[in-house]
Amino acid sequence: MIKILRKMFEANPGKTTIELKDKCSECGEEIIISITSTAGGFGLKGGSLFKCSPDAYLAQCPECYKNNPKIDDGRRTKKGQ
């Protein structure tokens, strides 16, 4: 997942925070995940991201993550930007 997040920030030079608008892979609710680049890595607020393949991820809302912090590999995937 770190490689995907790095690609997102490389595509948006100069930004320290990126807002990712997506739908939760569990409940389908629209979510906005704020991703912040830090000295030690990345911080996420508003949801979680799971790596599904080298360039794809799933987003999950905080409530679904709290209930089931796992993913089903058969769900839809999104490409890192």
N, C-alpha and C positions, 0 to 999 in steps of 0.2 A: 504494500500500500504506500510505502514511503516514496517509491519511484513514481507512482501515479500523482501523488501530491506535489512532488518536485516538478513534474511536467506541467501541472496546473500553474504553479508560480513562475516557471520559465516562460509560459505563454502570456503571463501578465507581469512583465518586469516592473519593478518599482512598487508593487502592491505588497503590503504586509498582511492584509486580510482579504480573503476571497469569499464571497457569498455564493453558495451552491444551492440552487433551487431544484428540488427533485420531489419525487413521491416515495413514500415509505414502501419498501418491498413487501412488507407484511400486510398493513392495513390500507395502503393506497392514499393516505392523507398527504397533502402537500406540505413539505417542510423546507425550511431554509437552514442550511448548516453553514455557520461562519467558521472558516478555517484560517488560523493565524500561524504565520511562520515565526518560530522562535529560535533562539540560539541552540536549544537542545532538541529541536524537531518541529512538531506541529501540534497545535491545540485545536480541538473541535468543540463547537457549542451549538446545540440545537438538534443534534442527531449523531449517528455514527455511520461510518463507511466500512465496508468489508471488501477485500480484494477477492475477485472471482477468477481472474486470469491475469496475465501480465499487464494488460491495458484496460481492464474492466472492473467495475465496482458495483456494489449494491448499497443503497442508502436505507437507513432505518430510523424511525422516529424514537425519541427518548422512551416513550411508553412501551412500545413493542420491544425495544432493547431491554428494558427492565423486566418484561415478562418472558422474553426468550432471546438471550444474547447470542444466538446462532443463526446461520443462514442455511437455506436450502439451495444447493448448487443448480437446481433446475429452474430457478427464478430468472427473470429478465436481468440483463446487465447493461451498464452504460460504459462508454469509453471515457477514459480520463481526457481532460481537455488540455 
